[in-house]
């Protein structure tokens, strides 16, 4: 049979191992939630509309004012 001190050490080791595994599982769960939130922000449609508006206004040619247009001759 085992000594009481050996049994106590083995029991303490198992408790510590269970605590480490629990801490790792909780960390990974929280980290996965953070990454999911980041992914939602990264690929959300909210920012796609803003990009289209910016490129559309930058590519558009300015309209000429008919009163100041000097290309027309009479």
Secondary structure as UniProt FT lines:
FT   HELIX           4..42
FT   HELIX           46..59
FT   TURN            66..68
//
